[in-house]
Amino acid sequence: MRILLAEDERDLNRIITQKLTDEGYSVDSCFNGRDAIDILSYTDYDGVILDIMMPGADGFQVLKALRDRGKTTPVLFLTARDSVSDKVRGLDSGANDYLVKPFSFEELTARIRAMTRTAFGHADNRLVVGDLVMDCGKKRVSRGDREITLSAKEYSLLEYLMHNAGAVISRSKIEDHIWNYDYEGGTNVVDVYISYLRRKIDDGESEKLIHTIRGRGYVIKEGGKK
């Protein structure tokens, strides 16, 4: 999942960015609302975390600019303002959730999972394709009775494919959602990580789940025998 974090408290911004990165998220961050509006005008995200009180433009203005463009990207407000009226205003303005500072990181990640799960149309934290099961809450992946150990980036890629099970995802779209602006790897990075996943998920299995669609990208689905 690719997340944009707009938070003007630099220490908090750095801590959240690092913790989300450690959890396997691809995170871009900025420190004011004007930069957030600019970034959101040309980049799509799976979720946005907005501080309400920011220089340049506040969180409400950033959210309005996002919604005015017709984007339904899930948005979580972070704020020190905890009155009921503030929460109501935040939710009524189009935010998906509202988290009051100070907060636990475990609660933040749970709320991110919840709002992105809803955006993808899933009822719970389990993603299932055939006998492949991902528990997003526990960060656990298994196929049949075999538990699969993945790196953070492998997990993030598999999660994105499973959220979009049955849909062909282009290499460029995978790059945009799994790697942030700071990435300076090779041009074949998607192919490399797909090969890692295939070895861990499909090797030794009679039914292959990860498929290459020539000229278009990749898809995860049941029904592959080769």
DRENPA-3360 file (N, C-alpha, C; in nm, 2 decimals, always signed):
BEGIN
1 = MRILLAED = +0.08/-0.12/+0.00/+0.00/+0.00/+0.00/+0.09/+0.13/+0.00 ~ +0.05/+0.22/-0.08/+0.12/+0.35/-0.09/+0.04/+0.45/-0.01 ~ +0.11/+0.52/+0.08/+0.05/+0.61/+0.17/+0.11/+0.75/+0.16 ~ +0.03/+0.86/+0.16/+0.08/+0.99/+0.17/+0.06/+1.04/+0.31 ~ +0.16/+1.09/+0.38/+0.15/+1.15/+0.51/+0.18/+1.29/+0.50 ~ +0.09/+1.38/+0.55/+0.11/+1.52/+0.56/+0.10/+1.56/+0.70 ~ +0.21/+1.59/+0.76/+0.22/+1.62/+0.91/+0.33/+1.72/+0.93 ~ +0.30/+1.84/+0.99/+0.40/+1.94/+1.00/+0.49/+1.93/+1.12;
9 = ERDLNRII = +0.46/+1.84/+1.22/+0.55/+1.81/+1.33/+0.66/+1.72/+1.27 ~ +0.78/+1.77/+1.25/+0.88/+1.69/+1.18/+0.92/+1.56/+1.25 ~ +0.93/+1.57/+1.38/+0.97/+1.44/+1.45/+0.86/+1.34/+1.44 ~ +0.73/+1.38/+1.46/+0.62/+1.29/+1.44/+0.61/+1.24/+1.30 ~ +0.63/+1.32/+1.20/+0.63/+1.28/+1.06/+0.74/+1.17/+1.04 ~ +0.86/+1.20/+1.09/+0.97/+1.10/+1.07/+0.94/+0.97/+1.14 ~ +0.88/+0.97/+1.26/+0.85/+0.85/+1.33/+0.74/+0.77/+1.26 ~ +0.63/+0.83/+1.22/+0.53/+0.76/+1.15/+0.57/+0.71/+1.02;
17 = TQKLTDEG = +0.65/+0.78/+0.95/+0.70/+0.74/+0.82/+0.79/+0.61/+0.84 ~ +0.88/+0.61/+0.94/+0.96/+0.50/+0.96/+0.89/+0.38/+1.00 ~ +0.79/+0.40/+1.09/+0.71/+0.28/+1.14/+0.63/+0.22/+1.03 ~ +0.56/+0.30/+0.95/+0.48/+0.25/+0.84/+0.57/+0.18/+0.74 ~ +0.69/+0.24/+0.71/+0.78/+0.17/+0.62/+0.83/+0.04/+0.67 ~ +0.85/+0.03/+0.80/+0.89/-0.10/+0.87/+0.78/-0.20/+0.85 ~ +0.65/-0.15/+0.85/+0.54/-0.24/+0.83/+0.51/-0.28/+0.69 ~ +0.59/-0.23/+0.60/+0.58/-0.27/+0.46/+0.51/-0.17/+0.37;
25 = YSVDSCFN = +0.46/-0.06/+0.43/+0.40/+0.05/+0.35/+0.50/+0.13/+0.27 ~ +0.46/+0.17/+0.15/+0.54/+0.27/+0.08/+0.49/+0.41/+0.11 ~ +0.58/+0.49/+0.17/+0.53/+0.62/+0.23/+0.60/+0.74/+0.17 ~ +0.52/+0.83/+0.12/+0.57/+0.97/+0.08/+0.52/+1.06/+0.19 ~ +0.60/+1.16/+0.22/+0.56/+1.25/+0.33/+0.59/+1.39/+0.29 ~ +0.51/+1.48/+0.35/+0.54/+1.63/+0.33/+0.50/+1.70/+0.46 ~ +0.52/+1.83/+0.47/+0.51/+1.90/+0.60/+0.41/+2.01/+0.59 ~ +0.34/+2.03/+0.48/+0.24/+2.14/+0.48/+0.13/+2.10/+0.38;
33 = GRDAIDIL = +0.02/+2.16/+0.39/-0.10/+2.13/+0.31/-0.09/+2.16/+0.17 ~ -0.01/+2.27/+0.13/+0.00/+2.31/-0.01/+0.08/+2.20/-0.08 ~ +0.18/+2.15/-0.02/+0.26/+2.04/-0.09/+0.17/+1.92/-0.10 ~ +0.09/+1.89/+0.00/+0.00/+1.77/-0.01/-0.10/+1.78/-0.13 ~ -0.15/+1.90/-0.14/-0.25/+1.93/-0.26/-0.17/+1.90/-0.39 ~ -0.05/+1.95/-0.40/+0.02/+1.94/-0.53/+0.05/+1.79/-0.55 ~ +0.10/+1.72/-0.45/+0.13/+1.58/-0.47/+0.01/+1.50/-0.51 ~ -0.10/+1.52/-0.44/-0.22/+1.45/-0.47/-0.28/+1.48/-0.61;
41 = SYTDYDGV = -0.24/+1.59/-0.67/-0.29/+1.62/-0.80/-0.23/+1.54/-0.91 ~ -0.11/+1.48/-0.88/-0.05/+1.39/-0.99/-0.01/+1.25/-0.94 ~ -0.04/+1.21/-0.82/-0.01/+1.08/-0.77/-0.13/+1.02/-0.70 ~ -0.16/+0.89/-0.73/-0.27/+0.82/-0.67/-0.21/+0.74/-0.55 ~ -0.28/+0.74/-0.44/-0.25/+0.67/-0.32/-0.36/+0.58/-0.28 ~ -0.32/+0.48/-0.20/-0.42/+0.38/-0.14/-0.48/+0.44/-0.01 ~ -0.41/+0.54/+0.05/-0.46/+0.60/+0.17/-0.38/+0.73/+0.19 ~ -0.45/+0.83/+0.26/-0.38/+0.96/+0.29/-0.40/+0.98/+0.44;
49 = ILDIMMPG = -0.30/+1.02/+0.51/-0.30/+1.06/+0.65/-0.27/+1.21/+0.66 ~ -0.37/+1.29/+0.71/-0.36/+1.43/+0.71/-0.37/+1.49/+0.85 ~ -0.27/+1.57/+0.89/-0.28/+1.65/+1.01/-0.38/+1.76/+0.97 ~ -0.47/+1.80/+1.07/-0.56/+1.91/+1.04/-0.50/+2.04/+1.04 ~ -0.42/+2.07/+1.14/-0.36/+2.21/+1.15/-0.22/+2.21/+1.09 ~ -0.21/+2.25/+0.96/-0.09/+2.26/+0.89/-0.07/+2.40/+0.82 ~ +0.05/+2.44/+0.80/+0.07/+2.56/+0.73/+0.04/+2.54/+0.58 ~ +0.02/+2.65/+0.51/-0.01/+2.64/+0.36/-0.15/+2.62/+0.33;
57 = ADGFQVLK = -0.20/+2.51/+0.39/-0.35/+2.47/+0.37/-0.37/+2.37/+0.48 ~ -0.49/+2.38/+0.55/-0.52/+2.29/+0.66/-0.57/+2.16/+0.60 ~ -0.59/+2.06/+0.69/-0.63/+1.93/+0.64/-0.77/+1.93/+0.57 ~ -0.86/+2.02/+0.61/-0.99/+2.03/+0.55/-0.98/+2.08/+0.41 ~ -0.89/+2.17/+0.38/-0.86/+2.23/+0.25/-0.80/+2.12/+0.16 ~ -0.71/+2.04/+0.21/-0.65/+1.94/+0.14/-0.75/+1.83/+0.10 ~ -0.83/+1.79/+0.19/-0.94/+1.70/+0.16/-1.04/+1.75/+0.06 ~ -1.07/+1.87/+0.07/-1.17/+1.93/-0.03/-1.11/+1.93/-0.17;
65 = ALRDRGKT = -0.98/+1.96/-0.18/-0.91/+1.96/-0.31/-0.91/+1.82/-0.37 ~ -0.89/+1.72/-0.28/-0.89/+1.58/-0.33/-1.02/+1.54/-0.37 ~ -1.13/+1.57/-0.29/-1.26/+1.53/-0.33/-1.32/+1.60/-0.45 ~ -1.28/+1.73/-0.46/-1.32/+1.81/-0.58/-1.27/+1.75/-0.71 ~ -1.16/+1.68/-0.70/-1.11/+1.61/-0.82/-1.17/+1.48/-0.85 ~ -1.27/+1.44/-0.76/-1.34/+1.32/-0.78/-1.27/+1.20/-0.73 ~ -1.17/+1.22/-0.65/-1.09/+1.10/-0.60/-1.15/+1.06/-0.46 ~ -1.17/+0.93/-0.45/-1.23/+0.87/-0.33/-1.13/+0.80/-0.24;
73 = TPVLFLTA = -1.00/+0.84/-0.26/-0.89/+0.79/-0.18/-0.93/+0.80/-0.03 ~ -0.91/+0.69/+0.05/-0.94/+0.69/+0.19/-0.85/+0.79/+0.27 ~ -0.91/+0.87/+0.36/-0.84/+0.98/+0.43/-0.86/+0.96/+0.58 ~ -0.75/+0.96/+0.65/-0.75/+0.96/+0.80/-0.70/+1.09/+0.85 ~ -0.78/+1.16/+0.93/-0.73/+1.29/+0.99/-0.66/+1.25/+1.12 ~ -0.54/+1.32/+1.14/-0.47/+1.32/+1.27/-0.49/+1.46/+1.33 ~ -0.52/+1.47/+1.46/-0.54/+1.60/+1.52/-0.53/+1.60/+1.67 ~ -0.50/+1.71/+1.73/-0.50/+1.72/+1.88/-0.63/+1.76/+1.92;
81 = RDSVSDKV = -0.72/+1.80/+1.83/-0.85/+1.85/+1.87/-0.95/+1.74/+1.88 ~ -1.00/+1.72/+2.01/-1.08/+1.60/+2.03/-1.23/+1.62/+2.07 ~ -1.28/+1.74/+2.04/-1.42/+1.77/+2.07/-1.51/+1.69/+1.97 ~ -1.63/+1.66/+2.01/-1.72/+1.59/+1.93/-1.75/+1.68/+1.80 ~ -1.76/+1.81/+1.81/-1.79/+1.89/+1.70/-1.67/+1.88/+1.59 ~ -1.55/+1.88/+1.64/-1.44/+1.86/+1.55/-1.44/+1.73/+1.48 ~ -1.47/+1.62/+1.55/-1.48/+1.49/+1.49/-1.59/+1.49/+1.38 ~ -1.71/+1.55/+1.42/-1.82/+1.55/+1.33/-1.78/+1.63/+1.20;
89 = RGLDSGAN = -1.72/+1.74/+1.22/-1.68/+1.82/+1.10/-1.58/+1.74/+1.01 ~ -1.49/+1.67/+1.08/-1.39/+1.60/+1.00/-1.46/+1.49/+0.92 ~ -1.55/+1.41/+0.98/-1.61/+1.30/+0.91/-1.71/+1.35/+0.81 ~ -1.78/+1.46/+0.84/-1.88/+1.52/+0.74/-1.81/+1.58/+0.62 ~ -1.69/+1.62/+0.64/-1.62/+1.68/+0.53/-1.57/+1.58/+0.43 ~ -1.58/+1.45/+0.46/-1.54/+1.35/+0.36/-1.43/+1.26/+0.41 ~ -1.38/+1.28/+0.53/-1.28/+1.19/+0.58/-1.34/+1.06/+0.62 ~ -1.25/+0.95/+0.61/-1.30/+0.82/+0.64/-1.28/+0.78/+0.79;
97 = DYLVKPFS = -1.18/+0.85/+0.86/-1.16/+0.82/+1.00/-1.09/+0.94/+1.06 ~ -1.08/+0.94/+1.19/-1.03/+1.06/+1.27/-0.96/+1.00/+1.39 ~ -0.83/+1.03/+1.41/-0.75/+0.98/+1.52/-0.69/+1.10/+1.60 ~ -0.72/+1.10/+1.73/-0.67/+1.21/+1.81/-0.53/+1.18/+1.87 ~ -0.45/+1.28/+1.86/-0.31/+1.27/+1.92/-0.32/+1.29/+2.07 ~ -0.24/+1.23/+2.15/-0.15/+1.12/+2.11/-0.22/+0.99/+2.09 ~ -0.16/+0.91/+2.01/-0.22/+0.78/+1.97/-0.12/+0.67/+1.97 ~ -0.16/+0.55/+1.98/-0.07/+0.43/+1.97/-0.05/+0.40/+1.82;
105 = FEELTARI = +0.07/+0.36/+1.79/+0.10/+0.32/+1.65/+0.01/+0.20/+1.61 ~ -0.02/+0.11/+1.70/-0.10/-0.01/+1.67/-0.24/+0.03/+1.63 ~ -0.29/+0.14/+1.70/-0.42/+0.18/+1.66/-0.42/+0.25/+1.52 ~ -0.31/+0.33/+1.49/-0.30/+0.39/+1.36/-0.30/+0.29/+1.25 ~ -0.22/+0.18/+1.26/-0.21/+0.08/+1.16/-0.34/+0.01/+1.14 ~ -0.41/-0.02/+1.26/-0.54/-0.08/+1.25/-0.64/+0.00/+1.17 ~ -0.64/+0.13/+1.20/-0.74/+0.22/+1.13/-0.70/+0.23/+0.98 ~ -0.57/+0.23/+0.95/-0.53/+0.23/+0.81/-0.58/+0.10/+0.74;
113 = RAMTRTAF = -0.57/-0.01/+0.80/-0.61/-0.14/+0.75/-0.76/-0.13/+0.73 ~ -0.83/-0.08/+0.82/-0.98/-0.08/+0.82/-1.03/+0.01/+0.70 ~ -0.97/+0.13/+0.68/-1.02/+0.22/+0.58/-0.98/+0.17/+0.44 ~ -0.86/+0.11/+0.43/-0.82/+0.06/+0.29/-0.90/-0.07/+0.26 ~ -0.93/-0.15/+0.36/-1.01/-0.27/+0.34/-1.15/-0.23/+0.29 ~ -1.21/-0.13/+0.35/-1.34/-0.09/+0.30/-1.33/-0.03/+0.16 ~ -1.22/+0.04/+0.13/-1.21/+0.10/-0.01/-1.20/-0.01/-0.11 ~ -1.13/-0.13/-0.08/-1.12/-0.24/-0.17/-1.24/-0.33/-0.17;
121 = GHADNRLV = -1.34/-0.31/-0.08/-1.46/-0.39/-0.08/-1.44/-0.52/+0.00 ~ -1.35/-0.52/+0.10/-1.33/-0.65/+0.18/-1.40/-0.63/+0.31 ~ -1.46/-0.74/+0.36/-1.53/-0.73/+0.49/-1.45/-0.75/+0.61 ~ -1.33/-0.82/+0.59/-1.25/-0.84/+0.71/-1.10/-0.83/+0.67 ~ -1.01/-0.87/+0.76/-0.87/-0.86/+0.73/-0.81/-0.98/+0.65 ~ -0.89/-1.08/+0.62/-0.84/-1.19/+0.55/-0.86/-1.17/+0.40 ~ -0.75/-1.20/+0.32/-0.76/-1.20/+0.17/-0.74/-1.34/+0.13 ~ -0.82/-1.39/+0.04/-0.81/-1.53/+0.00/-0.81/-1.55/-0.15;
129 = VGDLVMDC = -0.72/-1.62/-0.20/-0.72/-1.66/-0.34/-0.69/-1.81/-0.35 ~ -0.79/-1.89/-0.38/-0.77/-2.03/-0.38/-0.73/-2.08/-0.24 ~ -0.62/-2.15/-0.22/-0.58/-2.19/-0.09/-0.48/-2.10/-0.03 ~ -0.45/-1.98/-0.09/-0.36/-1.88/-0.04/-0.44/-1.79/+0.05 ~ -0.39/-1.77/+0.17/-0.47/-1.69/+0.27/-0.37/-1.58/+0.33 ~ -0.41/-1.46/+0.33/-0.33/-1.35/+0.39/-0.41/-1.29/+0.50 ~ -0.36/-1.29/+0.62/-0.42/-1.23/+0.74/-0.35/-1.09/+0.76 ~ -0.42/-0.99/+0.71/-0.35/-0.85/+0.72/-0.33/-0.80/+0.86;
137 = GKKRVSRG = -0.42/-0.85/+0.95/-0.40/-0.80/+1.09/-0.28/-0.86/+1.15 ~ -0.26/-0.99/+1.13/-0.14/-1.06/+1.19/-0.02/-1.07/+1.10 ~ -0.03/-1.01/+0.98/+0.08/-1.01/+0.88/+0.13/-1.16/+0.86 ~ +0.03/-1.25/+0.84/+0.06/-1.39/+0.82/+0.01/-1.44/+0.69 ~ +0.09/-1.51/+0.62/+0.05/-1.57/+0.49/+0.07/-1.72/+0.49 ~ -0.03/-1.79/+0.44/-0.02/-1.94/+0.43/-0.08/-1.99/+0.30 ~ -0.03/-2.10/+0.26/-0.10/-2.17/+0.14/-0.12/-2.31/+0.18 ~ -0.25/-2.35/+0.19/-0.28/-2.48/+0.25/-0.24/-2.48/+0.40;
145 = DREITLSA = -0.16/-2.58/+0.43/-0.11/-2.59/+0.57/+0.04/-2.54/+0.58 ~ +0.08/-2.47/+0.48/+0.22/-2.42/+0.47/+0.23/-2.27/+0.50 ~ +0.30/-2.24/+0.60/+0.31/-2.09/+0.63/+0.43/-2.04/+0.54 ~ +0.41/-1.92/+0.49/+0.50/-1.86/+0.40/+0.56/-1.73/+0.46 ~ +0.70/-1.73/+0.47/+0.77/-1.61/+0.52/+0.80/-1.52/+0.41 ~ +0.76/-1.39/+0.42/+0.79/-1.29/+0.32/+0.86/-1.17/+0.38 ~ +0.94/-1.11/+0.30/+1.00/-0.98/+0.34/+0.89/-0.87/+0.33 ~ +0.92/-0.76/+0.39/+0.82/-0.65/+0.40/+0.77/-0.61/+0.26;
153 = KEYSLLEY = +0.87/-0.60/+0.16/+0.83/-0.56/+0.03/+0.76/-0.67/-0.05 ~ +0.80/-0.80/-0.03/+0.72/-0.91/-0.09/+0.58/-0.91/-0.03 ~ +0.57/-0.89/+0.10/+0.43/-0.89/+0.16/+0.35/-0.78/+0.09 ~ +0.41/-0.66/+0.08/+0.33/-0.55/+0.03/+0.29/-0.57/-0.11 ~ +0.37/-0.63/-0.20/+0.34/-0.66/-0.33/+0.23/-0.77/-0.34 ~ +0.24/-0.87/-0.26/+0.14/-0.98/-0.26/+0.00/-0.92/-0.21 ~ +0.01/-0.84/-0.11/-0.12/-0.78/-0.06/-0.18/-0.69/-0.17 ~ -0.11/-0.62/-0.24/-0.17/-0.54/-0.35/-0.23/-0.63/-0.46;
161 = LMHNAGAV = -0.16/-0.73/-0.49/-0.21/-0.82/-0.59/-0.34/-0.89/-0.54 ~ -0.34/-0.93/-0.41/-0.46/-1.00/-0.36/-0.58/-0.91/-0.34 ~ -0.55/-0.78/-0.31/-0.66/-0.68/-0.30/-0.73/-0.67/-0.44 ~ -0.65/-0.69/-0.54/-0.70/-0.68/-0.68/-0.71/-0.81/-0.75 ~ -0.73/-0.92/-0.68/-0.74/-1.05/-0.73/-0.83/-1.06/-0.86 ~ -0.78/-1.12/-0.96/-0.85/-1.13/-1.08/-0.83/-1.02/-1.18 ~ -0.77/-0.91/-1.14/-0.75/-0.80/-1.23/-0.60/-0.79/-1.27 ~ -0.58/-0.76/-1.39/-0.44/-0.75/-1.44/-0.38/-0.62/-1.40;
169 = ISRSKIED = -0.27/-0.62/-1.34/-0.20/-0.50/-1.29/-0.07/-0.48/-1.36 ~ -0.06/-0.36/-1.42/+0.06/-0.33/-1.50/+0.18/-0.31/-1.41 ~ +0.30/-0.33/-1.47/+0.42/-0.31/-1.40/+0.43/-0.17/-1.34 ~ +0.39/-0.07/-1.43/+0.40/+0.07/-1.38/+0.31/+0.10/-1.27 ~ +0.19/+0.04/-1.27/+0.10/+0.06/-1.16/+0.15/-0.01/-1.03 ~ +0.21/-0.12/-1.04/+0.27/-0.19/-0.93/+0.38/-0.10/-0.87 ~ +0.47/-0.05/-0.96/+0.58/+0.04/-0.91/+0.52/+0.16/-0.84 ~ +0.42/+0.22/-0.89/+0.36/+0.34/-0.83/+0.30/+0.31/-0.69;
177 = HIWNYDYE = +0.25/+0.19/-0.67/+0.19/+0.16/-0.54/+0.28/+0.10/-0.44 ~ +0.39/+0.04/-0.48/+0.47/-0.04/-0.39/+0.60/+0.04/-0.35 ~ +0.65/+0.12/-0.44/+0.77/+0.20/-0.42/+0.74/+0.35/-0.42 ~ +0.81/+0.42/-0.33/+0.79/+0.56/-0.32/+0.88/+0.64/-0.40 ~ +0.88/+0.77/-0.39/+0.97/+0.86/-0.47/+1.12/+0.84/-0.45 ~ +1.15/+0.79/-0.33/+1.29/+0.78/-0.30/+1.36/+0.66/-0.36 ~ +1.28/+0.57/-0.42/+1.34/+0.44/-0.47/+1.43/+0.47/-0.59 ~ +1.55/+0.41/-0.59/+1.64/+0.43/-0.70/+1.69/+0.29/-0.75;
185 = GGTNVVDV = +1.60/+0.19/-0.75/+1.64/+0.06/-0.80/+1.64/+0.05/-0.95 ~ +1.65/-0.08/-1.00/+1.66/-0.11/-1.14/+1.52/-0.11/-1.20 ~ +1.51/-0.10/-1.33/+1.39/-0.10/-1.41/+1.31/-0.23/-1.40 ~ +1.38/-0.34/-1.37/+1.31/-0.47/-1.36/+1.28/-0.51/-1.22 ~ +1.27/-0.41/-1.13/+1.24/-0.45/-0.99/+1.11/-0.53/-0.97 ~ +1.01/-0.49/-1.05/+0.88/-0.56/-1.03/+0.90/-0.71/-1.07 ~ +0.96/-0.73/-1.19/+0.98/-0.87/-1.23/+1.06/-0.95/-1.13 ~ +1.16/-0.89/-1.07/+1.24/-0.95/-0.97/+1.16/-1.00/-0.85;
193 = YISYLRRK = +1.08/-0.91/-0.80/+1.00/-0.94/-0.68/+0.88/-1.04/-0.71 ~ +0.83/-1.03/-0.84/+0.73/-1.13/-0.88/+0.80/-1.27/-0.88 ~ +0.92/-1.28/-0.92/+0.99/-1.41/-0.92/+1.01/-1.46/-0.78 ~ +1.04/-1.36/-0.69/+1.06/-1.40/-0.55/+0.92/-1.47/-0.50 ~ +0.81/-1.40/-0.52/+0.68/-1.45/-0.48/+0.65/-1.58/-0.54 ~ +0.68/-1.60/-0.67/+0.65/-1.72/-0.74/+0.72/-1.84/-0.67 ~ +0.85/-1.82/-0.64/+0.93/-1.92/-0.57/+0.86/-1.96/-0.44 ~ +0.82/-1.86/-0.36/+0.76/-1.89/-0.23/+0.62/-1.94/-0.23;
201 = IDDGESEK = +0.54/-1.90/-0.33/+0.40/-1.93/-0.33/+0.36/-2.05/-0.43 ~ +0.42/-2.05/-0.55/+0.38/-2.14/-0.65/+0.47/-2.26/-0.67 ~ +0.60/-2.25/-0.64/+0.69/-2.36/-0.66/+0.64/-2.49/-0.58 ~ +0.63/-2.60/-0.65/+0.59/-2.72/-0.59/+0.44/-2.74/-0.58 ~ +0.37/-2.64/-0.63/+0.22/-2.65/-0.63/+0.17/-2.68/-0.77 ~ +0.07/-2.77/-0.77/+0.01/-2.81/-0.90/-0.07/-2.70/-0.96 ~ -0.13/-2.61/-0.88/-0.20/-2.50/-0.93/-0.12/-2.37/-0.91 ~ -0.09/-2.30/-1.02/-0.02/-2.17/-1.01/-0.12/-2.06/-0.99;
209 = LIHTIRGR = -0.08/-1.96/-0.90/-0.17/-1.85/-0.87/-0.13/-1.72/-0.94 ~ +0.00/-1.70/-0.95/+0.05/-1.58/-1.01/+0.08/-1.59/-1.15 ~ +0.02/-1.51/-1.24/+0.03/-1.53/-1.38/+0.08/-1.40/-1.45 ~ +0.16/-1.42/-1.55/+0.21/-1.31/-1.64/+0.11/-1.30/-1.76 ~ +0.06/-1.18/-1.78/-0.02/-1.15/-1.90/+0.07/-1.07/-1.99 ~ +0.12/-1.13/-2.09/+0.22/-1.07/-2.18/+0.17/-0.93/-2.23 ~ +0.26/-0.84/-2.21/+0.23/-0.70/-2.26/+0.14/-0.62/-2.17 ~ +0.09/-0.68/-2.07/+0.00/-0.61/-1.98/+0.04/-0.60/-1.83;
217 = GYVIKEGG = +0.09/-0.71/-1.78/+0.13/-0.71/-1.64/+0.11/-0.84/-1.57 ~ +0.06/-0.84/-1.45/+0.05/-0.96/-1.37/-0.09/-0.97/-1.31 ~ -0.13/-1.09/-1.28/-0.26/-1.11/-1.21/-0.25/-1.23/-1.12 ~ -0.31/-1.23/-1.00/-0.32/-1.34/-0.91/-0.46/-1.39/-0.92 ~ -0.48/-1.52/-0.95/-0.61/-1.58/-0.96/-0.59/-1.74/-0.96 ~ -0.70/-1.80/-0.94/-0.70/-1.95/-0.95/-0.71/-1.99/-1.09 ~ -0.67/-2.12/-1.12/-0.69/-2.18/-1.25/-0.56/-2.19/-1.33 ~ -0.44/-2.17/-1.28/-0.32/-2.19/-1.36/-0.26/-2.32/-1.33;
225 = KK = -0.23/-2.40/-1.43/-0.17/-2.53/-1.42/-0.02/-2.54/-1.46 ~ +0.03/-2.43/-1.51/+0.17/-2.44/-1.56/+0.27/-2.36/-1.48;
% end
